[in-house]
Amino acid sequence: QVQLVESGGGLVQAGGSLRLACAASGRTFGTYVMGWFRQAPGKEREFVAGISWSGTNTYYGDSVKGRFAISRTAAKTTVYLQMNSLKPQDTAVYYCGADFNGFSKVATTAGEYEYWGQGTQVTVSS
């Protein structure tokens, strides 16, 4: 089993920044893609950003391009999501996922990810 724990959420004013972290533990041997998704009340889980095993390939959802940046530590087990220029529409619960079938290709659908964290709330006030 793999455990994912997100941290770093909170309340921020529009235009502000937050950095989320996702730490993986447990049976983390092997290669895996990691991604961030978000889900607002009444909406489907939406792809935000993903990063390949090596960190070379990153991919972003259209709504966050140019504002968010995903990165991965050298040890590969922690992923960060730097969120800048936050907007009220970024308000959601943010989830971290791990795709052990991925290596260089970043999946953008939630069904591709086998493991999920519990989520962290991000609230952006106007």
Salt bridges, closest charged atoms under 4 A:
GLU46 OE1 - ARG38 NE 2.86
ASP62 OD1 - LYS65 NZ 3.12
ASP90 OD1 - ARG38 NH1 2.86
ASP90 OD2 - ARG67 NH1 2.77
